[in-house]
Amino acid sequence: MITSGGISRPAAAFADRAKAFIYHLDPATGRLVPLNSRADDVMPPGTEPDRYDLEPW
């Protein structure tokens, strides 16, 4: 789901249990911001490069 608002912690926990992905769309930048842990886990490495162990070839 994509929203222009936020969600509560209980809603985020429910979304994780329901295997849903919830994002906030920032209209100023056009970027998607994950609002639950499941959505955060599938974000590409460019959003948090230090979170991924990307070794050079």
N, C-alpha and C positions, 0 to 999 in steps of 0.2 A: 504494500500500500504506500502511496505517496501522499503526504499531507503538507499543508502550508502552516500548520500549527505544531504543537508538541503533544506528547502523551505522558500519562502518569507512569510511575514505576510499576504498579500492579498491571497496567495495560501492557507494558513492555514485557513483563514476566509472562502474561497470558499469551502474547504473540510468540514468544520463544517456545512455550509448550505447544502452541498450535502450529508450529513450524512455519510461521509467517515472517515476512521481511517488511519492516516499516522504516520509511525514510522521510526526512523533512526536505522539501525543495526550497532552497534559498532563492527567492525571485531576483535578488540583486546580482547574484553571481551565477545562477543557473546550476549550482552544485547540489548534489544529493548528500545529506548528512544522515548516517544511520542512527535510528532511535532505539533499537534493541540490539542485544548482543548477537543474535543470529544474523541480522543485517550487517553488523560491523564485521563479522567473520568473513563475509564474502566480498568486502570492498577490495579493490585492486591495490597492489603494493604502493602505488604512488601517493596514497593518502597517508600512510604511516610507514615510510621506508625502513625505519629502525625496528619495526615489529617483525620483519621478515628477514631470514638469513639468506641473502642473495650473494652467493660467492661468484667472483669473476671467473670466466673460463680460463 
